[in-house]
Amino acid sequence: MRKIVCVIAPFDAKQKLDIVEDHEVVDTFTLDTFTFISTLPEKAKEYSINEVAFAGPQVYLQGLIKRLQEHELKTYSTNTINYTIL
């Protein structure tokens, strides 16, 4: 199963994300921090991925996941991506 893994650095302008399959990184891409919430669900759908795992500051990540879920629900009328904190 493929998933996106990201170690969030809240004060960096760009976030590095890895696409992981069978515990190996198969692709890497970056997203702009300021458009992260709108572009991450698009990237996940582009790669047919429904699982995203984050590492980083816990409180920040809880808020980020809430905003991602709200954006996904508003944009796609459904929440198909499972966001988790490592």
N, C-alpha and C positions, 0 to 999 in steps of 0.2 A: 504494500500500500504506500502510495506517495503522500507526503505531507510537506508543508512549508514550515521551516524552523527559523526563528529570528531572535537574536539577542538584542533587545531594545536599548538604545543609548538615547535617552530623551533629549539631550542637548546637542546631538549631532544633526547636521542638515540632511544627511542621507542615512537610510537604514539598509543594512545588508541582510538579505534573506537567502536561505538555502532551500532547494528542493531536495528532499531526502527520500530515497527509496531503498528498502532493505538495509537500513543503517549506513547507507553510502550517499554522499552528496552527488547528485547527478546534474545539477545546474545551480547557478547563483545569479541573483539580480539585485539591484538596488532600487529603492523607492524614496522619493523626496518626503521628508518628515511632514511638511506642511500639507501634502495631498495624500498622505498615507491612508487615511480612513476611506477615501473614495477610490483609491487605486488598488488597494490590497484585495478586496473582493473581486474586482475585475481580473486581476492576475490569477487568482485562485481558479476562477471559472475558465480562464484561457488555458490553464494547465490541467483542467478537470480534477482539481484537488478540493476536497471538502474537510480537510483537517489542517489547522494552523496552530503551532505551538510557540509560545513566547517564553523568554527568560529575561529577567531584568527586575527593576524595582516593582515589588508586588502591588502596592497601592496604585501606582501609575498604570500598571498593566490591567488591573481591575477596571479602571475608568476607560482605558483604551478599548478593552473588549466590549464594554457596554456601548460605547459610541460606535464601534464596528457593527455590532448586532443591530443597533437602531438604524444605522445607515443601510445595512443590507435589507432590513425589513421595509424601510421606506422606499428603497430603490427597486427591489425585486419582489416585494410582497411576501417574502418568505425568508427564513433563516436556514440555509442549507450548509453553512460552514460551521464546524465545531471548533471553537477557540479554547485553548487550554493554556495554563501557566505551568511551566516546568519547575 
